[in-house]
């Protein structure tokens, strides 16, 4: 089951104001695009916690696509287009340059401006102005990173999105405490949605980013809830005898694929949320679980033991065709994640005692191994198709790692407090 098999350790653990996060880029910087981000000019001496230009630098660096010039190495600090000597930046090997300003307004808001320049052409390629409060400055910074990322790479940005995750703390006096949290992708602005002395598992975002479905054991057995991120209102949607697990939203947000064992062994069912109509999707003596909808909403990919070992299958939601097996190499293939564009499939491939993240091109069935193991699991695609997050272990410590879909860029992320599990990356920010 997804809530059992997918135990992904998330390191975006944060306090009420700051993220306790260490990111080490371990491979790929030599192929990244050079860019210089000049510290933004401020018209106030007392700065808020959110340093806009520093956040942009951090975002671009951890994307794997960019290699921002260190602040100490900046050739100059231009604040206006007329101050830029493009020849000097070209000699320094910079492809792009970013300048900006943050001005405190009489009403207490901040006006944030930025400009992106193509150094080789010596001209501005994009520029915007935003208004923000102290609370939304980080959000504006992530939006700026998205604009820059998209303008240069042609890919959607994913910095201004959020991640849901479960933290678990063990105490000899109080026992286990689980918390369902939501935070920005860099670990800041955490929000606790639920606290329980029982396990919380498998959070899954709705397509519009406004709700989370998840599994809770707070009543002593597994149940599936849907919770609104903003209001906190939650609804019990599945509490059948036995297993209730692995919720996965349909692309239109109207249905959930869930794993139930109410009729015997675990099978996949489709729950229509409007009328609570339940339809059985798989019929097999073996375990069927970990449903993933294809982006067009026409098929579901899932993990099944029907061949004797866990393998991935795909089955159409229409017609009576039998499921088609997708994976054959290795004796263990599970925990699928499909890219938002529907072209790639990331999953865990096990051989012997080695578990690695594999990436399949669905059109051809060809695959490659992205990681080395020995215990990599629970892949999760970034919303812009560019990277895969996964859980790993290093020196007996649980860490989160990320690898680009071409395998050229890798980073390792480690947190300093507690265990954090089961992340889900929001497709959009509502």
Secondary structure, DSSP 8 states (H G I E B T S, - for coil): -HHHH--------B-SSSB-EEEEEEE-GGGSEEEEE---EES-SS--S--HHHHHHHHHHHTSSEEE--GGG-S----SGGG--HHHHHHTT-SEEEEEEEEE-TTS-EEEEEEEEETTTTEEEEEEEEEE-TTTHHHHHHHHHHHHHHHHHSS---TT-EEEEEEEEEETTTEEEEEEEEEETTS-S-EEEEEESS-EEEEEE-TTSSEEEEEE-TTSS-EEEEEETTT--EEEEE--SS-EEEEEE-TTSSEEEEEE-TTSS-EEEEEETTTTEEEE----SS-EEEEEE-TTSSEEEEEE-TTSS-EEEEEESSS----EE---SSSEEEEEEE-TTSSEEEEEEEETTEEEEEEEETTT--EEE----SB-EEEEE-TTSSEEEEEEEETTEEEEEEEETTS--EEEEEESSSEEEEEEE-SS--
